[in-house]
Amino acid sequence: MTTDAAGERRTPAPEEFSRWEAVWRQLPLLLGLVALWIFLWDHIDVLTVTTGILLAIAVTRLLYLPPVLLSGRFNVWRALLLGLRMMFDVVVASIQVATKAVWPTWQPMNAIIDVQLLTRSDLVTTLTAEAISVVPGTVVVDIDRERGLLYCHELGARDQADIDRARERILRTEERIVLAIGTRAQARAVHEARRRRRAGETGAMPTVPTGDVTPSQTAPRHPVAEHDAASETRDVDRDRGDAADRNGGMP
């Protein structure tokens, strides 16, 4: 954790990590790739483990992908609650979908909805999409990474109230994921948003338009989005300052 100019603690950006810090934060992902390689071969020996390690390093170093660095925080209790809630949602949704499939008078009416996520983390976005798609009745059909949008196919969405409930359910899933593995600042923002909802200060989140959405537009919706927008603004200001220094003080 580092401290910004305002005295707030924040998680460093990927380029602010030293080489060893970046390797340490990516270690769980590397171990996961090695474990996947061993499962594929269904055999454990020195050669399999060695080739798995070499391939994991090669994949993460040679193939150009955005760096996936963990936040350095994992809440076991919140992760357990997340898993239990997912199992509950899967059971309930399976019963609902099975009932609709055999109900003679049910007429299918579905919708493609867009959901503005609360964070811009690639890892949180991926886990949210996976968690949503595991539950029957909802599947992610597309992701707009730049704007933080999920496009989901929702079964049985007949009116605006159904769409609003679906959006709310997806955002609650993202909040639970943030509380389990997100940064400390994001977790604090989620707690603050929940306290304000219980106090009746914010009410339901407004419907997000499908047009271009900038961080400044999403900031008022949720403290997590506000925190991510502030981080992006600091990064832009820092890049402008570096460019001015290289140009001899000219902007």
RAFENZI-V207965 format. One line per field, one symbol per residue. ss: DSSP state (A for helix, B for strand, O for the rest). A space follows every 10 residues. Layout:
ss=???
This chain:
ss=OBBOOOOOBB OOOAAAOOAA AAAAAAAAAA AAAAAAAAAA AOOOOAAAAA AAAAAAAAAA AAOOOOOOOO OOOOOAAAAA AAAAAAAAAA AAAAAAAAAA AAOOOOOOOO BBBBBBOOOO OAAAAAAAAA AAAAOOOBBB BBBBOOOOBB BBBBOOOOOA AAAAAAAAAA AAAAAAAAAA AOOAAAAAAA AAAAAAAAOO OOOOOOOOOO OOOOAAAAAO OOAAAAAAAA AAAAAAAAAA AAAAAAOOOO O
